[in-house]
Amino acid sequence: MGKKVEKEKNEIVEEFFRRNDPKDIKSMNDMYTAWKSFFAPAFQQLLDAEMETKLRVF
């Protein structure tokens, strides 16, 4: 893996822990919930872009 990709991965993890105190994560369910809320905006943008692209085709 390139240094840029590795740096970006580290930045994502650091941002995740800035938003979520590790002391508050007590179970896998807590971790799942934290990751889901952290990535939800990105996934929503991807879904919106996909829908917009499909609507333009028709």
C-alpha distance matrix in Angstrom:
0.0 3.8 6.6 8.3 6.6 6.8 10.2 11.2 10.7 12.7 15.2 15.8 16.6 18.7 20.6 21.2 22.9 24.8 26.3 26.8 28.3 27.0 30.6 31.5 29.1 31.3 30.3 27.8 29.9 29.6 25.8 25.8 28.3 26.3 23.1 25.2 27.0 23.9 22.3 25.6 25.9 22.6 23.6 27.1 26.0 24.0 27.2 29.5 27.6 27.7 31.4 32.2 30.7 32.7 35.8 35.7 35.6 38.8
3.8 0.0 3.8 5.4 5.4 6.3 8.7 10.1 10.8 12.5 14.4 15.7 16.9 18.5 20.2 21.5 23.1 24.5 26.3 27.2 28.8 27.9 31.6 32.5 30.5 33.0 32.3 29.9 31.9 31.2 27.4 27.6 29.7 27.4 24.3 26.5 27.8 24.4 22.9 26.3 26.0 22.7 24.2 27.5 25.9 24.3 27.7 29.6 27.5 28.0 31.7 32.1 30.6 33.0 35.9 35.4 35.6 39.0
6.6 3.8 0.0 3.8 5.5 5.0 6.0 8.6 9.8 10.5 12.2 14.3 15.4 16.3 18.2 19.9 21.2 22.3 24.5 25.6 26.9 26.2 29.8 31.0 29.4 32.0 31.8 29.7 31.7 30.6 26.9 27.6 29.4 26.7 23.9 26.4 27.3 23.7 22.7 26.3 25.8 22.8 24.8 27.9 26.3 25.2 28.8 30.4 28.5 29.5 33.1 33.3 32.2 34.7 37.4 37.0 37.5 40.8
8.3 5.4 3.8 0.0 3.8 5.4 5.1 6.2 8.6 9.9 10.5 12.4 14.4 15.2 16.4 18.4 20.2 20.9 22.7 24.3 26.1 25.8 29.5 30.3 28.8 31.7 31.5 29.4 30.9 29.7 26.1 26.5 27.9 25.2 22.4 24.6 25.2 21.6 20.4 23.7 22.9 19.9 22.1 24.9 23.0 22.1 25.8 27.1 25.2 26.4 30.0 30.0 29.0 31.7 34.2 33.7 34.4 37.8
6.6 5.4 5.5 3.8 0.0 3.8 5.4 5.1 6.2 8.6 9.8 10.6 12.5 14.2 15.3 16.6 18.7 19.9 21.4 22.5 24.5 23.9 27.7 28.2 26.4 29.2 28.6 26.3 27.8 26.9 23.3 23.4 25.1 22.6 19.5 21.6 22.7 19.2 17.8 21.1 20.8 17.6 19.4 22.5 21.0 19.8 23.3 25.1 23.4 24.2 27.7 28.2 27.2 29.6 32.3 32.1 32.7 35.9
6.8 6.3 5.0 5.4 3.8 0.0 3.8 5.5 5.1 6.3 8.7 10.0 10.8 12.3 14.3 15.5 16.9 18.4 20.3 21.1 22.5 21.6 25.4 26.3 24.5 27.2 26.8 24.7 26.6 25.6 21.9 22.6 24.4 21.8 19.0 21.7 22.7 19.2 18.4 22.0 22.1 19.3 21.1 24.3 23.3 22.3 25.6 27.5 26.2 27.1 30.5 31.1 30.4 32.7 35.4 35.4 36.0 39.1
10.2 8.7 6.0 5.1 5.4 3.8 0.0 3.8 5.4 5.1 6.2 8.7 10.0 10.4 12.2 14.2 15.5 16.3 18.5 19.8 21.3 21.0 24.7 25.6 24.4 27.3 27.4 25.7 27.3 25.8 22.3 23.2 24.6 21.6 19.1 21.8 22.2 18.5 18.1 21.7 21.2 18.7 21.2 24.1 22.8 22.3 25.9 27.3 26.1 27.4 30.7 31.0 30.6 33.2 35.6 35.5 36.4 39.6
11.2 10.1 8.6 6.2 5.1 5.5 3.8 0.0 3.8 5.4 5.0 6.3 8.7 9.8 10.5 12.3 14.4 15.2 16.7 18.3 20.3 20.3 24.1 24.5 23.2 26.3 26.2 24.2 25.4 23.9 20.5 21.0 22.1 19.2 16.6 18.8 19.2 15.5 14.7 18.2 17.6 15.0 17.5 20.3 18.9 18.6 22.1 23.5 22.3 23.8 27.0 27.4 27.0 29.6 31.9 32.0 33.0 36.1
10.7 10.8 9.8 8.6 6.2 5.1 5.4 3.8 0.0 3.8 5.4 5.2 6.4 8.7 10.0 10.7 12.7 14.3 15.7 16.5 18.4 17.8 21.6 22.1 20.3 23.2 22.9 20.8 22.3 21.1 17.5 18.0 19.6 16.9 14.1 16.7 17.6 14.1 13.4 17.2 17.4 14.9 16.8 20.0 19.4 18.7 21.9 23.9 23.1 24.1 27.3 28.1 27.9 30.1 32.6 33.0 33.9 36.7
12.7 12.5 10.5 9.9 8.6 6.3 5.1 5.4 3.8 0.0 3.8 5.4 5.2 6.1 8.6 9.8 10.7 12.2 14.4 15.1 16.5 15.9 19.6 20.6 19.3 22.2 22.5 21.0 22.7 20.9 17.5 18.8 20.2 17.1 15.0 18.1 18.5 14.9 15.2 18.9 19.1 17.2 19.4 22.4 21.9 21.7 24.9 26.6 26.0 27.3 30.3 31.1 31.1 33.4 35.7 36.1 37.2 40.0
15.2 14.4 12.2 10.5 9.8 8.7 6.2 5.0 5.4 3.8 0.0 3.8 5.5 5.0 6.1 8.5 10.0 10.4 12.4 14.1 15.8 16.2 19.8 20.4 19.6 23.0 23.4 22.0 23.2 21.1 18.0 19.1 19.8 16.5 14.6 17.3 17.1 13.3 13.8 17.3 16.9 15.2 18.0 20.6 19.7 20.2 23.4 24.7 24.2 25.9 28.7 29.2 29.5 32.0 34.0 34.3 35.8 38.5
15.8 15.7 14.3 12.4 10.6 10.0 8.7 6.3 5.2 5.4 3.8 0.0 3.8 5.5 5.2 6.1 8.8 9.9 10.8 12.1 14.5 14.8 18.6 18.5 17.4 20.7 20.8 19.1 20.0 18.1 15.0 15.7 16.4 13.2 11.0 13.6 13.6 9.9 10.1 13.8 13.7 12.1 14.7 17.4 17.0 17.3 20.3 21.8 21.7 23.2 25.9 26.7 27.2 29.4 31.4 32.1 33.5 36.1
16.6 16.9 15.4 14.4 12.5 10.8 10.0 8.7 6.4 5.2 5.5 3.8 0.0 3.8 5.4 5.0 6.4 8.7 10.0 10.3 12.0 11.6 15.4 15.9 14.5 17.7 18.0 16.6 18.0 16.0 12.7 14.2 15.2 12.0 10.3 13.6 13.9 10.5 11.5 15.2 15.9 14.8 16.8 19.6 19.8 20.1 22.8 24.6 24.8 26.0 28.6 29.7 30.2 32.2 34.3 35.3 36.5 39.0
18.7 18.5 16.3 15.2 14.2 12.3 10.4 9.8 8.7 6.1 5.0 5.5 3.8 0.0 3.8 5.4 5.3 6.2 8.8 9.8 11.0 11.4 14.9 15.8 15.3 18.7 19.7 18.9 20.1 17.6 14.8 16.7 17.2 13.6 12.7 15.9 15.4 12.0 13.7 17.1 17.3 16.6 19.2 21.6 21.5 22.3 25.1 26.5 26.7 28.4 30.8 31.6 32.3 34.6 36.4 37.2 38.7 41.2
20.6 20.2 18.2 16.4 15.3 14.3 12.2 10.5 10.0 8.6 6.1 5.2 5.4 3.8 0.0 3.8 5.4 5.0 6.4 8.6 10.8 12.2 15.6 15.6 15.4 19.1 20.0 19.2 19.6 17.0 14.5 16.0 15.7 12.0 11.3 14.0 12.8 9.3 11.3 14.3 14.1 13.8 16.7 18.6 18.6 19.8 22.5 23.6 24.0 26.0 28.2 28.8 29.8 32.1 33.7 34.5 36.3 38.7
21.2 21.5 19.9 18.4 16.6 15.5 14.2 12.3 10.7 9.8 8.5 6.1 5.0 5.4 3.8 0.0 3.8 5.5 5.3 6.0 8.8 9.7 13.2 12.7 12.1 15.7 16.3 15.4 15.9 13.2 10.8 12.3 12.1 8.4 7.9 10.9 10.1 6.9 9.4 12.5 13.2 13.2 15.4 17.6 18.2 19.3 21.5 23.0 23.8 25.4 27.5 28.6 29.7 31.6 33.3 34.5 36.1 38.2
22.9 23.1 21.2 20.2 18.7 16.9 15.5 14.4 12.7 10.7 10.0 8.8 6.4 5.3 5.4 3.8 0.0 3.8 5.2 4.7 5.9 6.8 10.2 10.6 10.5 14.1 15.5 15.4 16.2 13.2 11.1 13.6 13.4 9.7 10.2 13.6 12.6 10.1 12.9 15.8 16.7 17.0 19.1 21.2 22.0 23.1 25.3 26.7 27.6 29.2 31.2 32.3 33.5 35.4 37.0 38.3 39.9 42.0
24.8 24.5 22.3 20.9 19.9 18.4 16.3 15.2 14.3 12.2 10.4 9.9 8.7 6.2 5.0 5.5 3.8 0.0 3.8 5.7 6.9 9.3 12.0 12.2 13.1 16.8 18.5 18.7 19.0 15.7 14.1 16.4 15.5 11.8 12.6 15.4 13.6 11.0 14.1 16.6 16.7 17.3 20.0 21.5 22.0 23.6 25.9 26.8 27.7 29.8 31.6 32.3 33.7 35.9 37.2 38.3 40.2 42.3
26.3 26.3 24.5 22.7 21.4 20.3 18.5 16.7 15.7 14.4 12.4 10.8 10.0 8.8 6.4 5.3 5.2 3.8 0.0 3.8 6.7 9.5 11.9 10.9 11.9 15.6 17.1 17.2 16.8 13.5 12.4 14.2 12.7 9.0 10.4 12.6 10.3 8.3 11.8 13.8 14.1 15.4 17.7 18.9 19.8 21.7 23.6 24.4 25.8 27.8 29.2 30.2 31.8 33.8 34.9 36.3 38.3 40.1
26.8 27.2 25.6 24.3 22.5 21.1 19.8 18.3 16.5 15.1 14.1 12.1 10.3 9.8 8.6 6.0 4.7 5.7 3.8 0.0 3.8 6.2 8.5 7.3 8.1 11.8 13.5 13.9 13.8 10.2 9.4 11.8 10.6 7.1 9.2 11.8 10.2 9.0 12.6 14.5 15.8 17.0 18.8 20.3 21.7 23.2 24.8 26.1 27.6 29.2 30.7 32.0 33.6 35.2 36.5 38.2 40.0 41.7
28.3 28.8 26.9 26.1 24.5 22.5 21.3 20.3 18.4 16.5 15.8 14.5 12.0 11.0 10.8 8.8 5.9 6.9 6.7 3.8 0.0 3.8 5.3 5.5 7.2 10.6 13.1 14.4 14.8 11.1 10.7 13.9 13.0 9.9 12.3 15.1 13.8 12.7 16.2 18.2 19.6 20.8 22.5 24.0 25.5 26.9 28.5 29.9 31.4 32.9 34.4 35.8 37.3 38.9 40.3 41.9 43.7 45.4
27.0 27.9 26.2 25.8 23.9 21.6 21.0 20.3 17.8 15.9 16.2 14.8 11.6 11.4 12.2 9.7 6.8 9.3 9.5 6.2 3.8 0.0 3.8 5.3 5.3 8.2 10.7 12.0 13.2 10.0 9.1 12.7 12.8 10.2 12.1 15.3 14.9 13.9 16.9 19.3 21.1 21.8 23.1 25.2 26.7 27.7 29.3 31.1 32.5 33.6 35.3 37.0 38.3 39.7 41.3 43.0 44.5 46.3
30.6 31.6 29.8 29.5 27.7 25.4 24.7 24.1 21.6 19.6 19.8 18.6 15.4 14.9 15.6 13.2 10.2 12.0 11.9 8.5 5.3 3.8 0.0 3.8 5.5 7.2 10.6 13.0 14.0 10.7 11.0 14.7 14.4 12.3 14.9 17.7 17.1 16.7 19.9 21.9 23.8 24.9 26.1 27.8 29.7 30.8 32.1 33.8 35.5 36.6 38.1 39.8 41.3 42.6 44.1 46.0 47.5 49.1
31.5 32.5 31.0 30.3 28.2 26.3 25.6 24.5 22.1 20.6 20.4 18.5 15.9 15.8 15.6 12.7 10.6 12.2 10.9 7.3 5.5 5.3 3.8 0.0 3.8 6.0 9.1 11.5 11.5 7.9 9.2 12.4 11.4 9.7 12.9 15.1 14.4 14.6 18.0 19.4 21.5 23.0 23.9 25.4 27.5 28.8 29.7 31.4 33.3 34.4 35.6 37.4 39.1 40.3 41.6 43.6 45.3 46.7
29.1 30.5 29.4 28.8 26.4 24.5 24.4 23.2 20.3 19.3 19.6 17.4 14.5 15.3 15.4 12.1 10.5 13.1 11.9 8.1 7.2 5.3 5.5 3.8 0.0 3.8 5.9 7.8 8.5 5.3 5.9 9.5 9.5 8.2 10.8 13.3 13.4 13.7 16.5 18.1 20.7 21.8 22.3 24.2 26.4 27.2 28.1 30.2 32.0 32.8 34.1 36.2 37.6 38.6 40.2 42.3 43.6 45.1
31.3 33.0 32.0 31.7 29.2 27.2 27.3 26.3 23.2 22.2 23.0 20.7 17.7 18.7 19.1 15.7 14.1 16.8 15.6 11.8 10.6 8.2 7.2 6.0 3.8 0.0 3.8 7.2 8.2 6.3 7.8 10.9 11.3 11.2 13.6 15.7 16.3 17.0 19.5 20.9 23.8 24.9 25.0 26.9 29.4 30.0 30.6 32.9 34.8 35.3 36.6 38.8 40.3 41.0 42.6 44.9 46.1 47.4
30.3 32.3 31.8 31.5 28.6 26.8 27.4 26.2 22.9 22.5 23.4 20.8 18.0 19.7 20.0 16.3 15.5 18.5 17.1 13.5 13.1 10.7 10.6 9.1 5.9 3.8 0.0 3.8 5.3 5.1 6.4 8.7 9.9 10.7 12.5 14.2 15.6 16.6 18.5 19.8 23.0 23.9 23.5 25.5 28.2 28.4 28.8 31.4 33.3 33.4 34.7 37.2 38.5 38.9 40.7 43.1 44.0 45.3
27.8 29.9 29.7 29.4 26.3 24.7 25.7 24.2 20.8 21.0 22.0 19.1 16.6 18.9 19.2 15.4 15.4 18.7 17.2 13.9 14.4 12.0 13.0 11.5 7.8 7.2 3.8 0.0 3.8 5.4 4.9 6.0 8.5 9.7 10.4 12.0 14.2 15.0 16.3 17.6 21.1 21.5 20.8 23.1 25.8 25.6 26.0 28.8 30.6 30.4 31.8 34.5 35.5 35.8 37.8 40.2 41.0 42.2
29.9 31.9 31.7 30.9 27.8 26.6 27.3 25.4 22.3 22.7 23.2 20.0 18.0 20.1 19.6 15.9 16.2 19.0 16.8 13.8 14.8 13.2 14.0 11.5 8.5 8.2 5.3 3.8 0.0 3.8 5.3 5.0 6.1 8.5 9.8 10.3 12.2 14.0 15.3 15.9 19.4 20.4 19.5 21.3 24.3 24.4 24.4 27.0 29.1 29.0 30.0 32.7 34.1 34.3 36.0 38.6 39.5 40.5
29.6 31.2 30.6 29.7 26.9 25.6 25.8 23.9 21.1 20.9 21.1 18.1 16.0 17.6 17.0 13.2 13.2 15.7 13.5 10.2 11.1 10.0 10.7 7.9 5.3 6.3 5.1 5.4 3.8 0.0 3.8 5.5 5.1 6.1 8.6 9.8 10.7 12.2 14.3 15.2 18.3 19.6 19.3 21.0 23.8 24.3 24.7 26.9 29.1 29.5 30.5 32.9 34.4 35.0 36.5 38.9 40.1 41.3
25.8 27.4 26.9 26.1 23.3 21.9 22.3 20.5 17.5 17.5 18.0 15.0 12.7 14.8 14.5 10.8 11.1 14.1 12.4 9.4 10.7 9.1 11.0 9.2 5.9 7.8 6.4 4.9 5.3 3.8 0.0 3.8 5.4 5.1 6.1 8.4 10.0 10.4 12.2 13.9 17.0 17.6 17.4 19.7 22.1 22.4 23.1 25.6 27.3 27.7 29.1 31.4 32.6 33.4 35.2 37.4 38.5 39.9
25.8 27.6 27.6 26.5 23.4 22.6 23.2 21.0 18.0 18.8 19.1 15.7 14.2 16.7 16.0 12.3 13.6 16.4 14.2 11.8 13.9 12.7 14.7 12.4 9.5 10.9 8.7 6.0 5.0 5.5 3.8 0.0 3.8 5.5 5.2 6.0 8.6 9.8 10.6 11.7 15.2 15.7 14.9 17.1 19.8 19.8 20.2 22.8 24.7 24.7 26.1 28.6 29.8 30.3 32.1 34.5 35.4 36.7
28.3 29.7 29.4 27.9 25.1 24.4 24.6 22.1 19.6 20.2 19.8 16.4 15.2 17.2 15.7 12.1 13.4 15.5 12.7 10.6 13.0 12.8 14.4 11.4 9.5 11.3 9.9 8.5 6.1 5.1 5.4 3.8 0.0 3.8 5.6 5.1 6.2 8.5 10.1 10.3 13.6 15.1 14.5 15.9 18.9 19.6 19.7 21.9 24.1 24.5 25.5 27.8 29.5 30.0 31.4 33.9 35.2 36.3
26.3 27.4 26.7 25.2 22.6 21.8 21.6 19.2 16.9 17.1 16.5 13.2 12.0 13.6 12.0 8.4 9.7 11.8 9.0 7.1 9.9 10.2 12.3 9.7 8.2 11.2 10.7 9.7 8.5 6.1 5.1 5.5 3.8 0.0 3.8 5.5 5.3 6.1 8.7 9.9 12.6 13.9 14.3 16.0 18.3 19.2 20.1 22.0 23.9 24.8 26.0 28.0 29.6 30.6 32.1 34.1 35.6 37.0
23.1 24.3 23.9 22.4 19.5 19.0 19.1 16.6 14.1 15.0 14.6 11.0 10.3 12.7 11.3 7.9 10.2 12.6 10.4 9.2 12.3 12.1 14.9 12.9 10.8 13.6 12.5 10.4 9.8 8.6 6.1 5.2 5.6 3.8 0.0 3.8 5.5 4.9 6.1 8.2 11.1 11.5 11.6 14.0 16.1 16.5 17.6 19.9 21.4 22.1 23.7 25.7 26.9 28.0 29.8 31.7 32.9 34.6
25.2 26.5 26.4 24.6 21.6 21.7 21.8 18.8 16.7 18.1 17.3 13.6 13.6 15.9 14.0 10.9 13.6 15.4 12.6 11.8 15.1 15.3 17.7 15.1 13.3 15.7 14.2 12.0 10.3 9.8 8.4 6.0 5.1 5.5 3.8 0.0 3.8 5.4 5.4 5.7 9.3 10.2 9.5 11.3 14.1 14.6 15.0 17.2 19.3 19.7 20.9 23.2 24.7 25.4 27.0 29.2 30.5 31.8
27.0 27.8 27.3 25.2 22.7 22.7 22.2 19.2 17.6 18.5 17.1 13.6 13.9 15.4 12.8 10.1 12.6 13.6 10.3 10.2 13.8 14.9 17.1 14.4 13.4 16.3 15.6 14.2 12.2 10.7 10.0 8.6 6.2 5.3 5.5 3.8 0.0 3.8 5.6 5.2 7.8 9.9 10.2 11.1 13.6 15.0 15.6 17.1 19.3 20.4 21.3 23.1 25.1 26.1 27.3 29.4 31.1 32.4
23.9 24.4 23.7 21.6 19.2 19.2 18.5 15.5 14.1 14.9 13.3 9.9 10.5 12.0 9.3 6.9 10.1 11.0 8.3 9.0 12.7 13.9 16.7 14.6 13.7 17.0 16.6 15.0 14.0 12.2 10.4 9.8 8.5 6.1 4.9 5.4 3.8 0.0 3.8 5.8 7.3 8.4 9.8 11.4 13.0 14.3 15.8 17.3 18.8 20.2 21.7 23.2 24.7 26.2 27.6 29.3 31.0 32.7
22.3 22.9 22.7 20.4 17.8 18.4 18.1 14.7 13.4 15.2 13.8 10.1 11.5 13.7 11.3 9.4 12.9 14.1 11.8 12.6 16.2 16.9 19.9 18.0 16.5 19.5 18.5 16.3 15.3 14.3 12.2 10.6 10.1 8.7 6.1 5.4 5.6 3.8 0.0 3.8 5.6 5.4 6.3 8.7 10.2 10.9 12.5 14.3 15.7 16.8 18.5 20.1 21.4 22.8 24.5 26.2 27.6 29.4
25.6 26.3 26.3 23.7 21.1 22.0 21.7 18.2 17.2 18.9 17.3 13.8 15.2 17.1 14.3 12.5 15.8 16.6 13.8 14.5 18.2 19.3 21.9 19.4 18.1 20.9 19.8 17.6 15.9 15.2 13.9 11.7 10.3 9.9 8.2 5.7 5.2 5.8 3.8 0.0 3.8 5.5 5.2 6.0 8.6 9.9 10.5 12.1 14.2 15.3 16.3 18.1 19.9 21.0 22.3 24.3 26.0 27.4
25.9 26.0 25.8 22.9 20.8 22.1 21.2 17.6 17.4 19.1 16.9 13.7 15.9 17.3 14.1 13.2 16.7 16.7 14.1 15.8 19.6 21.1 23.8 21.5 20.7 23.8 23.0 21.1 19.4 18.3 17.0 15.2 13.6 12.6 11.1 9.3 7.8 7.3 5.6 3.8 0.0 3.8 5.5 5.1 6.2 8.7 9.9 10.4 12.3 14.2 15.3 16.3 18.3 20.0 20.9 22.5 24.6 26.2
22.6 22.7 22.8 19.9 17.6 19.3 18.7 15.0 14.9 17.2 15.2 12.1 14.8 16.6 13.8 13.2 17.0 17.3 15.4 17.0 20.8 21.8 24.9 23.0 21.8 24.9 23.9 21.5 20.4 19.6 17.6 15.7 15.1 13.9 11.5 10.2 9.9 8.4 5.4 5.5 3.8 0.0 3.8 5.4 5.2 6.3 8.7 9.9 10.7 12.4 14.4 15.4 16.6 18.5 20.0 21.3 23.0 25.1
23.6 24.2 24.8 22.1 19.4 21.1 21.2 17.5 16.8 19.4 18.0 14.7 16.8 19.2 16.7 15.4 19.1 20.0 17.7 18.8 22.5 23.1 26.1 23.9 22.3 25.0 23.5 20.8 19.5 19.3 17.4 14.9 14.5 14.3 11.6 9.5 10.2 9.8 6.3 5.2 5.5 3.8 0.0 3.8 5.4 5.0 6.2 8.6 9.9 10.6 12.3 14.2 15.3 16.6 18.3 20.1 21.4 23.2
27.1 27.5 27.9 24.9 22.5 24.3 24.1 20.3 20.0 22.4 20.6 17.4 19.6 21.6 18.6 17.6 21.2 21.5 18.9 20.3 24.0 25.2 27.8 25.4 24.2 26.9 25.5 23.1 21.3 21.0 19.7 17.1 15.9 16.0 14.0 11.3 11.1 11.4 8.7 6.0 5.1 5.4 3.8 0.0 3.8 5.4 5.1 6.0 8.5 9.8 10.5 12.1 14.1 15.3 16.3 18.3 20.1 21.5
26.0 25.9 26.3 23.0 21.0 23.3 22.8 18.9 19.4 21.9 19.7 17.0 19.8 21.5 18.6 18.2 22.0 22.0 19.8 21.7 25.5 26.7 29.7 27.5 26.4 29.4 28.2 25.8 24.3 23.8 22.1 19.8 18.9 18.3 16.1 14.1 13.6 13.0 10.2 8.6 6.2 5.2 5.4 3.8 0.0 3.8 5.5 5.1 6.1 8.5 9.9 10.4 12.1 14.2 15.2 16.5 18.6 20.4
24.0 24.3 25.2 22.1 19.8 22.3 22.3 18.6 18.7 21.7 20.2 17.3 20.1 22.3 19.8 19.3 23.1 23.6 21.7 23.2 26.9 27.7 30.8 28.8 27.2 30.0 28.4 25.6 24.4 24.3 22.4 19.8 19.6 19.2 16.5 14.6 15.0 14.3 10.9 9.9 8.7 6.3 5.0 5.4 3.8 0.0 3.8 5.5 5.2 6.1 8.6 9.9 10.6 12.3 14.2 15.5 16.9 19.0
27.2 27.7 28.8 25.8 23.3 25.6 25.9 22.1 21.9 24.9 23.4 20.3 22.8 25.1 22.5 21.5 25.3 25.9 23.6 24.8 28.5 29.3 32.1 29.7 28.1 30.6 28.8 26.0 24.4 24.7 23.1 20.2 19.7 20.1 17.6 15.0 15.6 15.8 12.5 10.5 9.9 8.7 6.2 5.1 5.5 3.8 0.0 3.8 5.5 5.1 6.1 8.5 9.9 10.6 12.2 14.3 15.6 17.1
29.5 29.6 30.4 27.1 25.1 27.5 27.3 23.5 23.9 26.6 24.7 21.8 24.6 26.5 23.6 23.0 26.7 26.8 24.4 26.1 29.9 31.1 33.8 31.4 30.2 32.9 31.4 28.8 27.0 26.9 25.6 22.8 21.9 22.0 19.9 17.2 17.1 17.3 14.3 12.1 10.4 9.9 8.6 6.0 5.1 5.5 3.8 0.0 3.8 5.4 5.1 6.1 8.6 9.9 10.5 12.3 14.4 15.8
27.6 27.5 28.5 25.2 23.4 26.2 26.1 22.3 23.1 26.0 24.2 21.7 24.8 26.7 24.0 23.8 27.6 27.7 25.8 27.6 31.4 32.5 35.5 33.3 32.0 34.8 33.3 30.6 29.1 29.1 27.3 24.7 24.1 23.9 21.4 19.3 19.3 18.8 15.7 14.2 12.3 10.7 9.9 8.5 6.1 5.2 5.5 3.8 0.0 3.8 5.5 5.1 6.1 8.6 9.9 10.7 12.6 14.8
27.7 28.0 29.5 26.4 24.2 27.1 27.4 23.8 24.1 27.3 25.9 23.2 26.0 28.4 26.0 25.4 29.2 29.8 27.8 29.2 32.9 33.6 36.6 34.4 32.8 35.3 33.4 30.4 29.0 29.5 27.7 24.7 24.5 24.8 22.1 19.7 20.4 20.2 16.8 15.3 14.2 12.4 10.6 9.8 8.5 6.1 5.1 5.4 3.8 0.0 3.8 5.4 5.1 6.2 8.6 10.0 10.9 13.0
31.4 31.7 33.1 30.0 27.7 30.5 30.7 27.0 27.3 30.3 28.7 25.9 28.6 30.8 28.2 27.5 31.2 31.6 29.2 30.7 34.4 35.3 38.1 35.6 34.1 36.6 34.7 31.8 30.0 30.5 29.1 26.1 25.5 26.0 23.7 20.9 21.3 21.7 18.5 16.3 15.3 14.4 12.3 10.5 9.9 8.6 6.1 5.1 5.5 3.8 0.0 3.8 5.4 5.1 6.1 8.6 10.0 11.1
32.2 32.1 33.3 30.0 28.2 31.1 31.0 27.4 28.1 31.1 29.2 26.7 29.7 31.6 28.8 28.6 32.3 32.3 30.2 32.0 35.8 37.0 39.8 37.4 36.2 38.8 37.2 34.5 32.7 32.9 31.4 28.6 27.8 28.0 25.7 23.2 23.1 23.2 20.1 18.1 16.3 15.4 14.2 12.1 10.4 9.9 8.5 6.1 5.1 5.4 3.8 0.0 3.8 5.5 5.1 6.3 8.8 10.3
30.7 30.6 32.2 29.0 27.2 30.4 30.6 27.0 27.9 31.1 29.5 27.2 30.2 32.3 29.8 29.7 33.5 33.7 31.8 33.6 37.3 38.3 41.3 39.1 37.6 40.3 38.5 35.5 34.1 34.4 32.6 29.8 29.5 29.6 26.9 24.7 25.1 24.7 21.4 19.9 18.3 16.6 15.3 14.1 12.1 10.6 9.9 8.6 6.1 5.1 5.4 3.8 0.0 3.8 5.5 5.2 6.5 9.2
32.7 33.0 34.7 31.7 29.6 32.7 33.2 29.6 30.1 33.4 32.0 29.4 32.2 34.6 32.1 31.6 35.4 35.9 33.8 35.2 38.9 39.7 42.6 40.3 38.6 41.0 38.9 35.8 34.3 35.0 33.4 30.3 30.0 30.6 28.0 25.4 26.1 26.2 22.8 21.0 20.0 18.5 16.6 15.3 14.2 12.3 10.6 9.9 8.6 6.2 5.1 5.5 3.8 0.0 3.8 5.4 5.2 6.8
35.8 35.9 37.4 34.2 32.3 35.4 35.6 31.9 32.6 35.7 34.0 31.4 34.3 36.4 33.7 33.3 37.0 37.2 34.9 36.5 40.3 41.3 44.1 41.6 40.2 42.6 40.7 37.8 36.0 36.5 35.2 32.1 31.4 32.1 29.8 27.0 27.3 27.6 24.5 22.3 20.9 20.0 18.3 16.3 15.2 14.2 12.2 10.5 9.9 8.6 6.1 5.1 5.5 3.8 0.0 3.8 5.4 5.5
35.7 35.4 37.0 33.7 32.1 35.4 35.5 32.0 33.0 36.1 34.3 32.1 35.3 37.2 34.5 34.5 38.3 38.3 36.3 38.2 41.9 43.0 46.0 43.6 42.3 44.9 43.1 40.2 38.6 38.9 37.4 34.5 33.9 34.1 31.7 29.2 29.4 29.3 26.2 24.3 22.5 21.3 20.1 18.3 16.5 15.5 14.3 12.3 10.7 10.0 8.6 6.3 5.2 5.4 3.8 0.0 3.8 5.5
35.6 35.6 37.5 34.4 32.7 36.0 36.4 33.0 33.9 37.2 35.8 33.5 36.5 38.7 36.3 36.1 39.9 40.2 38.3 40.0 43.7 44.5 47.5 45.3 43.6 46.1 44.0 41.0 39.5 40.1 38.5 35.4 35.2 35.6 32.9 30.5 31.1 31.0 27.6 26.0 24.6 23.0 21.4 20.1 18.6 16.9 15.6 14.4 12.6 10.9 10.0 8.8 6.5 5.2 5.4 3.8 0.0 3.8
38.8 39.0 40.8 37.8 35.9 39.1 39.6 36.1 36.7 40.0 38.5 36.1 39.0 41.2 38.7 38.2 42.0 42.3 40.1 41.7 45.4 46.3 49.1 46.7 45.1 47.4 45.3 42.2 40.5 41.3 39.9 36.7 36.3 37.0 34.6 31.8 32.4 32.7 29.4 27.4 26.2 25.1 23.2 21.5 20.4 19.0 17.1 15.8 14.8 13.0 11.1 10.3 9.2 6.8 5.5 5.5 3.8 0.0
